[in-house]
């Protein structure tokens, strides 16, 4: 495929491909392509590395002939923005943009014309439990095996080229391109001032939430429908409370028995556990059959499901806080 010199705009390229389309007859029309380079510089235990990979953005109408018209986009999942490899000691890793950075992002962000900083994360197989992963990002840099720091992560326009139009139904994802499903549990602690600011005080005072007693243990196995509703009673008015929209919040330290939380963040890596639901439709699983994990926080033990629900909240009257625990999932294809 012929490459074009890097240009500040693509009017010439679009005009050229329009001419080719008119001459193409019944052949698939030709479309402009941006070759975008995803690059990361990082260190592993003090040793510096730099890796990069290109992916393609196409200028085309994804609805063929729609009112919106053509736009730059990535075709489905056949061009994953990720780089995989092996660390010096043999552990497999995958580097990719933080999920929330590209989910719902504008075409200008995914397919930039200028160099654009982007937040990234690196997943590394756990030595002791290779079925699980340790996640590293800008602030979580330490696991029991490594110190991994991401120094710089960028998207940049590498070159222009041309391709042929495809309907979305014709996109062919790579085998196992999505990878296994993993989950982690994080927390957010909402202070009394924030409770008042968000207008949640009346809900709490009406006892519609679950109030935590000192030393209390809560087992999801014994929850009924009312318990689930009480731990998610703001779902209709404040749904964002149950989804960690800003990314992972305060991470828990995972042990064989439980997730252990403190009130402040740490620089420890994020533990990602392989999901037992294996991409099944979790909404069809009865609550009593959901997999569950135990959370230990201060003097309380709380059992929550690791599927189906995004998060649960509990009110702690001793320090006037809402304690919200999030379930976050991601898919990572290891090499």
SETIRO-275508 format. One record per residue (C-alpha): residue number from 1; x, y negated, z. Coordinates in steps of 0.05 Angstrom, whole numbers. Example, Ala and Ser with C-alpha at 12.3 -4.5 7.8 and 13.67 -1.06 7.14 Angstrom:
<rec num="1" xx="246" yy="90" zz="156"/>
<rec num="2" xx="273" yy="21" zz="143"/>
% end
This chain:
<rec num="1" xx="0" yy="0" zz="0"/>
<rec num="2" xx="29" yy="-68" zz="-20"/>
<rec num="3" xx="47" yy="-116" zz="35"/>
<rec num="4" xx="37" yy="-192" zz="32"/>
<rec num="5" xx="81" yy="-245" zz="65"/>
<rec num="6" xx="58" yy="-269" zz="133"/>
<rec num="7" xx="13" yy="-330" zz="123"/>
<rec num="8" xx="-21" yy="-380" zz="169"/>
<rec num="9" xx="-89" yy="-367" zz="136"/>
<rec num="10" xx="-117" yy="-312" zz="93"/>
<rec num="11" xx="-157" yy="-351" zz="41"/>
<rec num="12" xx="-110" yy="-328" zz="-14"/>
<rec num="13" xx="-115" yy="-256" zz="8"/>
<rec num="14" xx="-191" yy="-257" zz="14"/>
<rec num="15" xx="-196" yy="-290" zz="-55"/>
<rec num="16" xx="-151" yy="-236" zz="-84"/>
<rec num="17" xx="-191" yy="-179" zz="-54"/>
<rec num="18" xx="-256" yy="-211" zz="-78"/>
<rec num="19" xx="-228" yy="-209" zz="-150"/>
<rec num="20" xx="-208" yy="-136" zz="-140"/>
<rec num="21" xx="-278" yy="-121" zz="-114"/>
<rec num="22" xx="-309" yy="-150" zz="-178"/>
<rec num="23" xx="-263" yy="-106" zz="-220"/>
<rec num="24" xx="-273" yy="-44" zz="-178"/>
<rec num="25" xx="-340" yy="-22" zz="-207"/>
<rec num="26" xx="-367" yy="35" zz="-166"/>
<rec num="27" xx="-303" yy="44" zz="-126"/>
<rec num="28" xx="-302" yy="24" zz="-52"/>
<rec num="29" xx="-286" yy="-51" zz="-48"/>
<rec num="30" xx="-217" yy="-73" zz="-26"/>
<rec num="31" xx="-213" yy="-112" zz="40"/>
<rec num="32" xx="-157" yy="-153" zz="73"/>
<rec num="33" xx="-120" yy="-120" zz="131"/>
<rec num="34" xx="-81" yy="-150" zz="189"/>
<rec num="35" xx="-26" yy="-106" zz="217"/>
<rec num="36" xx="-24" yy="-124" zz="290"/>
<rec num="37" xx="35" yy="-106" zz="334"/>
<rec num="38" xx="23" yy="-86" zz="406"/>
<rec num="39" xx="88" yy="-91" zz="446"/>
<rec num="40" xx="108" yy="-81" zz="519"/>
<rec num="41" xx="172" yy="-92" zz="556"/>
<rec num="42" xx="177" yy="-57" zz="623"/>
<rec num="43" xx="226" yy="-27" zz="672"/>
<rec num="44" xx="228" yy="42" zz="706"/>
<rec num="45" xx="268" yy="43" zz="770"/>
<rec num="46" xx="309" yy="-16" zz="745"/>
<rec num="47" xx="321" yy="11" zz="675"/>
<rec num="48" xx="294" yy="-35" zz="620"/>
<rec num="49" xx="251" yy="-10" zz="561"/>
<rec num="50" xx="214" yy="-41" zz="503"/>
<rec num="51" xx="162" yy="-5" zz="461"/>
<rec num="52" xx="115" yy="-27" zz="405"/>
<rec num="53" xx="63" yy="0" zz="357"/>
<rec num="54" xx="22" yy="-30" zz="300"/>
<rec num="55" xx="-53" yy="-21" zz="289"/>
<rec num="56" xx="-99" yy="-47" zz="235"/>
<rec num="57" xx="-155" yy="-99" zz="235"/>
<rec num="58" xx="-201" yy="-101" zz="174"/>
<rec num="59" xx="-237" yy="-162" zz="146"/>
<rec num="60" xx="-304" yy="-131" zz="126"/>
<rec num="61" xx="-378" yy="-132" zz="139"/>
<rec num="62" xx="-390" yy="-74" zz="186"/>
<rec num="63" xx="-463" yy="-73" zz="166"/>
<rec num="64" xx="-443" yy="-73" zz="92"/>
<rec num="65" xx="-487" yy="-133" zz="73"/>
<rec num="66" xx="-511" yy="-166" zz="137"/>
<rec num="67" xx="-530" yy="-237" zz="156"/>
<rec num="68" xx="-467" yy="-244" zz="198"/>
<rec num="69" xx="-421" yy="-229" zz="140"/>
<rec num="70" xx="-349" yy="-205" zz="143"/>
<rec num="71" xx="-306" yy="-210" zz="205"/>
<rec num="72" xx="-240" yy="-182" zz="231"/>
<rec num="73" xx="-249" yy="-119" zz="272"/>
<rec num="74" xx="-218" yy="-53" zz="292"/>
<rec num="75" xx="-251" yy="8" zz="262"/>
<rec num="76" xx="-282" yy="48" zz="318"/>
<rec num="77" xx="-231" yy="89" zz="356"/>
<rec num="78" xx="-189" yy="112" zz="297"/>
<rec num="79" xx="-137" yy="58" zz="312"/>
<rec num="80" xx="-127" yy="64" zz="387"/>
<rec num="81" xx="-87" yy="6" zz="417"/>
<rec num="82" xx="-41" yy="48" zz="459"/>
<rec num="83" xx="30" yy="76" zz="460"/>
<rec num="84" xx="48" yy="144" zz="488"/>
<rec num="85" xx="115" yy="175" zz="505"/>
<rec num="86" xx="158" yy="207" zz="559"/>
<rec num="87" xx="197" yy="175" zz="616"/>
<rec num="88" xx="271" yy="190" zz="625"/>
<rec num="89" xx="256" yy="244" zz="677"/>
<rec num="90" xx="205" yy="279" zz="631"/>
<rec num="91" xx="139" yy="252" zz="657"/>
<rec num="92" xx="88" yy="235" zz="603"/>
<rec num="93" xx="60" yy="164" zz="600"/>
<rec num="94" xx="9" yy="123" zz="561"/>
<rec num="95" xx="12" yy="46" zz="557"/>
<rec num="96" xx="-49" yy="7" zz="535"/>
<rec num="97" xx="-86" yy="-59" zz="546"/>
<rec num="98" xx="-127" yy="-62" zz="609"/>
<rec num="99" xx="-196" yy="-36" zz="590"/>
<rec num="100" xx="-233" yy="-99" zz="611"/>
<rec num="101" xx="-187" yy="-141" zz="567"/>
<rec num="102" xx="-212" yy="-111" zz="502"/>
<rec num="103" xx="-282" yy="-86" zz="520"/>
<rec num="104" xx="-329" yy="-135" zz="487"/>
<rec num="105" xx="-271" yy="-180" zz="467"/>
<rec num="106" xx="-279" yy="-226" zz="408"/>
<rec num="107" xx="-247" yy="-207" zz="340"/>
<rec num="108" xx="-200" yy="-267" zz="348"/>
<rec num="109" xx="-173" yy="-235" zz="412"/>
<rec num="110" xx="-167" yy="-164" zz="385"/>
<rec num="111" xx="-140" yy="-187" zz="317"/>
<rec num="112" xx="-99" yy="-249" zz="332"/>
<rec num="113" xx="-63" yy="-293" zz="280"/>
<rec num="114" xx="-13" yy="-318" zz="332"/>
<rec num="115" xx="26" yy="-285" zz="388"/>
<rec num="116" xx="-22" yy="-271" zz="446"/>
<rec num="117" xx="-5" yy="-248" zz="517"/>
<rec num="118" xx="-48" yy="-190" zz="542"/>
<rec num="119" xx="-53" yy="-152" zz="608"/>
<rec num="120" xx="-31" yy="-80" zz="602"/>
<rec num="121" xx="-28" yy="-17" zz="645"/>
<rec num="122" xx="16" yy="44" zz="643"/>
<rec num="123" xx="-9" yy="113" zz="663"/>
<rec num="124" xx="42" yy="165" zz="685"/>
<rec num="125" xx="29" yy="237" zz="703"/>
<rec num="126" xx="36" yy="252" zz="778"/>
<rec num="127" xx="94" yy="299" zz="792"/>
<rec num="128" xx="59" yy="335" zz="849"/>
<rec num="129" xx="-9" yy="338" zz="816"/>
<rec num="130" xx="3" yy="333" zz="740"/>
<rec num="131" xx="-71" yy="336" zz="726"/>
<rec num="132" xx="-77" yy="266" zz="757"/>
<rec num="133" xx="-46" yy="199" zz="738"/>
<rec num="134" xx="-12" yy="141" zz="772"/>
<rec num="135" xx="-32" yy="73" zz="743"/>
<rec num="136" xx="15" yy="13" zz="741"/>
<rec num="137" xx="-3" yy="-58" zz="722"/>
<rec num="138" xx="21" yy="-129" zz="738"/>
<rec num="139" xx="14" yy="-121" zz="813"/>
<rec num="140" xx="12" yy="-46" zz="826"/>
<rec num="141" xx="83" yy="-24" zz="815"/>
<rec num="142" xx="102" yy="30" zz="865"/>
<rec num="143" xx="85" yy="104" zz="868"/>
<rec num="144" xx="119" yy="158" zz="909"/>
<rec num="145" xx="162" yy="174" zz="848"/>
<rec num="146" xx="176" yy="108" zz="812"/>
<rec num="147" xx="177" yy="33" zz="812"/>
<rec num="148" xx="149" yy="11" zz="744"/>
<rec num="149" xx="143" yy="-63" zz="728"/>
<rec num="150" xx="110" yy="-91" zz="665"/>
<rec num="151" xx="150" yy="-152" zz="646"/>
<rec num="152" xx="115" yy="-175" zz="582"/>
<rec num="153" xx="57" yy="-150" zz="540"/>
<rec num="154" xx="36" yy="-182" zz="474"/>
<rec num="155" xx="-7" yy="-176" zz="412"/>
<rec num="156" xx="22" yy="-209" zz="349"/>
<rec num="157" xx="8" yy="-211" zz="274"/>
<rec num="158" xx="60" yy="-168" zz="240"/>
<rec num="159" xx="38" yy="-172" zz="167"/>
<rec num="160" xx="-20" yy="-173" zz="119"/>
<rec num="161" xx="-39" yy="-116" zz="71"/>
<rec num="162" xx="-101" yy="-88" zz="37"/>
<rec num="163" xx="-147" yy="-29" zz="49"/>
<rec num="164" xx="-213" yy="-1" zz="24"/>
<rec num="165" xx="-281" yy="-13" zz="55"/>
<rec num="166" xx="-313" yy="41" zz="98"/>
<rec num="167" xx="-381" yy="47" zz="130"/>
<rec num="168" xx="-379" yy="56" zz="206"/>
<rec num="169" xx="-409" yy="126" zz="198"/>
<rec num="170" xx="-347" yy="145" zz="158"/>
<rec num="171" xx="-297" yy="127" zz="212"/>
<rec num="172" xx="-259" yy="190" zz="231"/>
<rec num="173" xx="-231" yy="188" zz="302"/>
<rec num="174" xx="-168" yy="227" zz="316"/>
<rec num="175" xx="-177" yy="294" zz="351"/>
<rec num="176" xx="-180" yy="283" zz="427"/>
<rec num="177" xx="-166" yy="209" zz="415"/>
<rec num="178" xx="-206" yy="189" zz="477"/>
<rec num="179" xx="-171" yy="238" zz="523"/>
<rec num="180" xx="-193" yy="263" zz="591"/>
<rec num="181" xx="-239" yy="225" zz="637"/>
<rec num="182" xx="-208" yy="199" zz="701"/>
<rec num="183" xx="-237" yy="160" zz="760"/>
<rec num="184" xx="-211" yy="118" zz="818"/>
<rec num="185" xx="-245" yy="85" zz="877"/>
<rec num="186" xx="-232" yy="13" zz="897"/>
<rec num="187" xx="-263" yy="-35" zz="946"/>
<rec num="188" xx="-284" yy="-107" zz="955"/>
<rec num="189" xx="-299" yy="-139" zz="1022"/>
<rec num="190" xx="-348" yy="-197" zz="1018"/>
<rec num="191" xx="-343" yy="-246" zz="1076"/>
<rec num="192" xx="-400" yy="-278" zz="1113"/>
<rec num="193" xx="-389" yy="-344" zz="1077"/>
<rec num="194" xx="-394" yy="-309" zz="1009"/>
<rec num="195" xx="-457" yy="-272" zz="1033"/>
<rec num="196" xx="-490" yy="-340" zz="1047"/>
<rec num="197" xx="-463" yy="-370" zz="982"/>
<rec num="198" xx="-491" yy="-313" zz="941"/>
<rec num="199" xx="-559" yy="-317" zz="975"/>
<rec num="200" xx="-555" yy="-247" zz="1005"/>
<rec num="201" xx="-566" yy="-264" zz="1078"/>
<rec num="202" xx="-642" yy="-252" zz="1078"/>
<rec num="203" xx="-633" yy="-184" zz="1046"/>
<rec num="204" xx="-584" yy="-164" zz="1100"/>
<rec num="205" xx="-625" yy="-191" zz="1157"/>
<rec num="206" xx="-686" yy="-153" zz="1132"/>
<rec num="207" xx="-646" yy="-89" zz="1142"/>
<rec num="208" xx="-655" yy="-68" zz="1069"/>
<rec num="209" xx="-581" yy="-51" zz="1068"/>
<rec num="210" xx="-545" yy="5" zz="1106"/>
<rec num="211" xx="-514" yy="-23" zz="1170"/>
<rec num="212" xx="-450" yy="10" zz="1193"/>
<rec num="213" xx="-442" yy="28" zz="1266"/>
<rec num="214" xx="-373" yy="33" zz="1297"/>
<rec num="215" xx="-345" yy="103" zz="1286"/>
<rec num="216" xx="-404" yy="124" zz="1242"/>
<rec num="217" xx="-396" yy="179" zz="1191"/>
<rec num="218" xx="-443" yy="177" zz="1130"/>
<rec num="219" xx="-450" yy="240" zz="1087"/>
<rec num="220" xx="-479" yy="232" zz="1018"/>
<rec num="221" xx="-500" yy="305" zz="1020"/>
<rec num="222" xx="-555" yy="285" zz="1068"/>
<rec num="223" xx="-576" yy="222" zz="1031"/>
<rec num="224" xx="-646" yy="216" zz="1004"/>
<rec num="225" xx="-673" yy="170" zz="950"/>
<rec num="226" xx="-684" yy="115" zz="1001"/>
<rec num="227" xx="-612" yy="119" zz="1023"/>
<rec num="228" xx="-586" yy="111" zz="952"/>
<rec num="229" xx="-633" yy="52" zz="942"/>
<rec num="230" xx="-610" yy="19" zz="1007"/>
<rec num="231" xx="-537" yy="25" zz="987"/>
<rec num="232" xx="-554" yy="-7" zz="920"/>
<rec num="233" xx="-610" yy="-53" zz="942"/>
<rec num="234" xx="-582" yy="-114" zz="904"/>
<rec num="235" xx="-583" yy="-77" zz="837"/>
<rec num="236" xx="-642" yy="-116" zz="809"/>
<rec num="237" xx="-618" yy="-184" zz="832"/>
<rec num="238" xx="-541" yy="-179" zz="837"/>
<rec num="239" xx="-522" yy="-120" zz="792"/>
<rec num="240" xx="-450" yy="-145" zz="785"/>
<rec num="241" xx="-439" yy="-125" zz="858"/>
<rec num="242" xx="-436" yy="-52" zz="837"/>
<rec num="243" xx="-386" yy="-59" zz="780"/>
<rec num="244" xx="-316" yy="-83" zz="788"/>
<rec num="245" xx="-320" yy="-133" zz="730"/>
<rec num="246" xx="-254" yy="-165" zz="746"/>
<rec num="247" xx="-217" yy="-99" zz="742"/>
<rec num="248" xx="-193" yy="-57" zz="800"/>
<rec num="249" xx="-202" yy="-92" zz="866"/>
<rec num="250" xx="-169" yy="-67" zz="931"/>
<rec num="251" xx="-143" yy="3" zz="917"/>
<rec num="252" xx="-147" yy="61" zz="964"/>
<rec num="253" xx="-89" yy="107" zz="982"/>
<rec num="254" xx="-110" yy="176" zz="960"/>
<rec num="255" xx="-94" yy="236" zz="1003"/>
<rec num="256" xx="-115" yy="309" zz="999"/>
<rec num="257" xx="-172" yy="294" zz="1047"/>
<rec num="258" xx="-196" yy="223" zz="1032"/>
<rec num="259" xx="-187" yy="154" zz="1002"/>
<rec num="260" xx="-158" yy="109" zz="1057"/>
<rec num="261" xx="-172" yy="34" zz="1053"/>
<rec num="262" xx="-144" yy="-28" zz="1086"/>
<rec num="263" xx="-172" yy="-99" zz="1080"/>
<rec num="264" xx="-115" yy="-126" zz="1038"/>
<rec num="265" xx="-85" yy="-106" zz="971"/>
<rec num="266" xx="-20" yy="-69" zz="965"/>
<rec num="267" xx="32" yy="-59" zz="910"/>
<rec num="268" xx="20" yy="16" zz="908"/>
<rec num="269" xx="1" yy="46" zz="841"/>
<rec num="270" xx="-71" yy="65" zz="826"/>
<rec num="271" xx="-89" yy="138" zz="834"/>
<rec num="272" xx="-131" yy="165" zz="777"/>
<rec num="273" xx="-164" yy="233" zz="790"/>
<rec num="274" xx="-187" yy="277" zz="732"/>
<rec num="275" xx="-263" yy="278" zz="731"/>
<rec num="276" xx="-300" yy="343" zz="742"/>
<rec num="277" xx="-359" yy="320" zz="700"/>
<rec num="278" xx="-316" yy="323" zz="636"/>
<rec num="279" xx="-354" yy="269" zz="596"/>
<rec num="280" xx="-422" yy="301" zz="609"/>
<rec num="281" xx="-484" yy="257" zz="613"/>
<rec num="282" xx="-479" yy="242" zz="687"/>
<rec num="283" xx="-549" yy="211" zz="690"/>
<rec num="284" xx="-577" yy="281" zz="681"/>
<rec num="285" xx="-541" yy="310" zz="742"/>
<rec num="286" xx="-585" yy="314" zz="805"/>
<rec num="287" xx="-557" yy="274" zz="864"/>
<rec num="288" xx="-548" yy="336" zz="906"/>
<rec num="289" xx="-502" yy="366" zz="853"/>
<rec num="290" xx="-457" yy="306" zz="843"/>
<rec num="291" xx="-383" yy="313" zz="861"/>
<rec num="292" xx="-365" yy="273" zz="923"/>
<rec num="293" xx="-304" yy="242" zz="956"/>
<rec num="294" xx="-292" yy="218" zz="1027"/>
<rec num="295" xx="-273" yy="146" zz="1043"/>
<rec num="296" xx="-238" yy="127" zz="1109"/>
<rec num="297" xx="-240" yy="54" zz="1128"/>
<rec num="298" xx="-225" yy="29" zz="1198"/>
<rec num="299" xx="-268" yy="72" zz="1244"/>
<rec num="300" xx="-318" yy="95" zz="1191"/>
<rec num="301" xx="-321" yy="155" zz="1144"/>
<rec num="302" xx="-366" yy="149" zz="1083"/>
<rec num="303" xx="-379" yy="203" zz="1031"/>
<rec num="304" xx="-398" yy="176" zz="962"/>
<rec num="305" xx="-409" yy="210" zz="895"/>
<rec num="306" xx="-355" yy="205" zz="841"/>
<rec num="307" xx="-404" yy="206" zz="783"/>
<rec num="308" xx="-469" yy="173" zz="759"/>
<rec num="309" xx="-466" yy="110" zz="803"/>
<rec num="310" xx="-420" yy="50" zz="795"/>
<rec num="311" xx="-416" yy="30" zz="868"/>
<rec num="312" xx="-448" yy="25" zz="937"/>
<rec num="313" xx="-449" yy="-28" zz="991"/>
<rec num="314" xx="-453" yy="-25" zz="1066"/>
<rec num="315" xx="-461" yy="-82" zz="1116"/>
<rec num="316" xx="-412" yy="-85" zz="1175"/>
<rec num="317" xx="-443" yy="-128" zz="1230"/>
<rec num="318" xx="-380" yy="-126" zz="1272"/>
<rec num="319" xx="-344" yy="-174" zz="1225"/>
<rec num="320" xx="-402" yy="-198" zz="1182"/>
<rec num="321" xx="-378" yy="-168" zz="1116"/>
<rec num="322" xx="-408" yy="-129" zz="1059"/>
<rec num="323" xx="-363" yy="-71" zz="1043"/>
<rec num="324" xx="-370" yy="-50" zz="970"/>
<rec num="325" xx="-337" yy="12" zz="943"/>
<rec num="326" xx="-331" yy="18" zz="867"/>
<rec num="327" xx="-325" yy="78" zz="822"/>
<rec num="328" xx="-284" yy="60" zz="760"/>
<rec num="329" xx="-272" yy="108" zz="702"/>
<rec num="330" xx="-225" yy="109" zz="643"/>
<rec num="331" xx="-204" yy="157" zz="588"/>
<rec num="332" xx="-131" yy="168" zz="575"/>
<rec num="333" xx="-102" yy="213" zz="520"/>
<rec num="334" xx="-35" yy="238" zz="543"/>
<rec num="335" xx="16" yy="258" zz="490"/>
% end
